[in-house]
């Protein structure tokens, strides 16, 4: 069985849709494992295990074999959710910090969605999630000819219209979080290549079918780029030369990813039907006599507070000295 994704607009949409479906299924399966563990816990005053320490009766949860399996699955799900949350927060913070550092000089005539930023090095990019904008440096405006500048802006406008920054962020977060779905990273990387090729095609169409303005502009950007940071990939070169690239969907990798998500869902469903945790829900740990334990902990808590005050006083004296 073969399936080819061509470097056209619909191919870009299909590839992103495949990423969304696979990633959403993985995140739902991960969330289901955590919910199943929470739902399997039952309050039981007498069913939990008990032991005695210094005359104080403590209790501990009693788990059956299915619950241990469910906890292991929930650990995978909780890890995926926490990694997704952390990746989304870090990416949002880095993105906002990057945009805040930009010095916007103005907007060129006839391009209300384009912002000119300070900088002598030629740069052009699209940024923003829900309402993206196109940014181009003053250096690029000074170095590029009018046809080259129009081609570059048409390229970035394509990224803006399809909200590629949001798509890139979504795919990056999913590929980092769902480590048990190996196809996601490959799909995300391929989407990045395909998005650039389709944006190049939009630039060529805006240049009346001529590849020269965009190609010469890319050479200007590449000449000033840091070593190893070239944005001209082989796929983009082949596309500009009129050689459409083909990319085969990794069938076996997709099958393995779907199997991983399905296995996680089926095991969670089967285990949640018989999993059980018997606990008293008494605090601080699992005591059947929480008041006794709290009375025991009060002297220790007072000692900790006194120690903290003494430590802070010592630091103040050091600073004064």
N, C-alpha and C positions, 0 to 999 in steps of 0.2 A: 504494500500500500504506500503510495506516495502522495504528498500534498505540498505544493509549492506556493510560497507567498511572493507575489511580484511587488516590485517597488513602485506601486501606485498608491493613490489616496485610499481607495477601499482596502488595500492590503494593510495599510497603516492602521485603519480603524479595526479591522479584523484581529490584528495582532494585539492591539490594546484591549479589545473586548475579551480575547482569550486570557490575557493577564488578569483582567478584572474578575472574570468568572472563576478562574482557578484560585486566585488570591482570596476572594470573598468566601469561597467554599472552605478554604483552609482556616481562615479566621473564625468562621462560624463553628467549625469542628473544634477548634481550640477553645472557644468560649463555652461550648457544650460540655467539655470535660470538666471545666471549673464549676459550672452550674450543677453538674451531676454529683460532684463530691459534696457540695453544699447541701443538696437535696437529700443525700443519703444519711446525714447525721440526724440521729433521733435522741430526744431527751429520755433518759431512763434513770430514775433514782436508784433502782436496785440492780439494773442490768450491767452497770459499769463495774470494772474491777476495783478492788479496794486493798489498801495495805496501810499499816500503822507505823508511824515514826514518832517516837518520844510521846506516845500516848495520843497523838493526833491522827485521826483516820483520814487518809487521802484516797482519792479515786483517780483512775486513769481510764481513758477510752478503750473499749474493746472493739477490735476490727476483725471482720472475717476476710478470707482470702480474696474475694472479689473486690473488697474495699481497698486492699493494698494495690491491686491492679489499677483500680480507678484513680488512686492517688498518684501512681506513676504516670498515668496518662494526663492527669491534671497538671502535673509538674511540667510536662511538655507544653500543654496549652497555656499555662500561666507564663512560662518563659517566652513563648511567642508573643503573647499580649504585652508583656512588659517591655520586650525588645521593640515592638512596634510603637508603643507609647514613648519610649526614650528616643527612638530614631526620629519620630515626628517632632518631638520637642526640640531636639538638638538641631534638626534641619530648619525648623521655623526660626529658632534663635539665630542661627548662623545667617540665614537668608535676610532677616530683618537687620542684623548688624551690617551685612554687606551693603544693603540698600541705603541704610542711614549714613554710610561713609561716602556715598556718591555725592558729588557737587554738581547739581543740575544747573546748566547755564541758560537753557531756554529750549524752545521748540522750533524746528525749521518750518518755513512756510509751506502750507499744504500737507503737513503731516502732523495732525493733532495728537496722535498716539505715540509720537517719537520724541524722546528727550535727549538733548545734547548734553554730555557730561564733560567735565574737565579732564584733560589727559592728553599727552602728546603721542602716546602709543596708539595706533589704530585698533579700535575695539568696537564690536557690535554684538549685542545679545538681547534676548527677550527675558524679562523677569516679572514676576507677579503671578499669583495663583488664580484668584477669581477674576481680577481685572488686570491682566498683564499689560505691560508697556514695552516698547522697543527703546533701547538705549544705544547711543552711538557716541563715540568720543570725538572731541574737537580735532584730534589728530587724524582720525579717519575722514572727517569732513574736509580737512585741508589737503590730504594726500590723494583722495579718490577723485576721479573725474565724475562728471554728472551721470553718465551711463553706469559707471561702476557703483556709484552711491545709490542710484535707483535700484540696481540689482540686489545690493546688500540689504536695503530696506525692504524690498519685496520678499527676500528670504526670511528675514526676521518677522515680517508681518504674517507670513504663513504660520510660524510658530505661535504667534499671538492669537490668530484666529482659531486654531485648534486647541489652544491652551496647553501647549506642550510642557511648560514649566510645571503645571499641576500634574500632568500625566507622568512626567519624569519622577516627580516627588513620590507619587503614589506607587509606581513600580519599584522605586528604590526601597521604600519602607517595607513593602510586601516581601521583596526578595531577601531583605535582611532578617525580617521577623520569622518568616516561614521557612526555616532551615530544613525542614523535612519535606519540602516541595521543591526538588532540585530544578525543575523546568523554569521556575519563575525568574531566576537570575539570567538564564540564557534568553528568555523572552524579553526581559527588560533591556539587555544589551543590544539585542537585535532591533528592538523598537527605536533605540537611540540612533542606530545607523539608518534605519528606514526613514525616520523623521527628518534627518539632514538631507537625504536624497530627495524626498518629496518637497522640502523647502527649496532646494536647488532648482527643482523643476518649476516651481512657482516663480522663481527669479528669472528663469529662462523665458517663461511665457510673458512675463512683464517686460522683457527685453526684445519682444517681437520674434522670439524663437532663436535669438543669438546667444551662444554660450560664452562668447569672448568677454563681455563686461564682467560677468560673475567670475570667470576663470582668472582674469587679470586682477580683480579685487582680492580673490583668495590668495594670489601670490603676494600681494602687498601685505595682507595680514600675516601670512606665513613667514615672510622675511623679518618681521618685527617680533614674532612670537618667541618666548623663551625656549631654550634648547629642549627638545623632546615634547613640546606642547603644540605640535602642528595639528590643525583641525581638518586637514585634507586627508580623508581616509581613502583607501583603495576603492571602496564602493562608490564614493562620490566622484572619484576620477573616472571610473568606468561609466558611470551614468552620464557625466558631461561629455564623454567620448561617444555616446550613443550606444553603449553596451549595457542593456538592462540586466541587473543582477537577479539571480534566483536564489531563493533560500528555502531549504526543505525543513518543514516542521519536524522536530526530533520526536518521532512517533514513540520510540521506546522510552525516552525520557518523560514524555507526556504520560505514557501508560504507567510508569513507575510513580509519577507524582499523583495521578488520580488514585492509584492503588494505596498510596500512603494516606491520602485524605480519607478514602473509603474505609481503610482499616481502622483509622483513629475513630471514625464515626461509629462503625459497627461494634468495635470493642467497648466504646463508651456506652452504647445502647444496651449491649448484652450485660455488661458488668453492673450498670446502674439498676438493673432489675432485681439483683440479688445482693448488692453491696449494702452493708449496714455498719454504722458506727453507734455504739452505745456510750453516751457521755452524760455527766450530771450538769455540765455547764456552770459549775460553781467556780468562783475565782478566789484567790489569784491563780492557782494552777488547776487543780482538779480536786479541791478539797471538799469533803462532805461537811466540814466544820469551818467555813471560811472566816467566821468571826474570830475563832481561836487563832487561826493563822495570821490574820491581820494584827491581832494584839501582839503576837510574837514578833512581827516585822516592825512594829512601831519603834522600838529602841534602835534597831538597825537603821531605819530611815532617819531618825534624829541624829545619829552619829554621822551619817552621810551628809546631812545638811550642815552640821557643824564643821565637818572636814572641808566642805566646799567654801564656807565663809572664811575659814582660816587660809585656804589657798588663795582666794581672791585678795584678802588683806595682805598676804605676802607679796603678790604681784604688784599691788599698789605701792608698797614700801620700796620695792626694787625700782619701779619707775621714778619715784621721788628721789631715790638715791642717785 
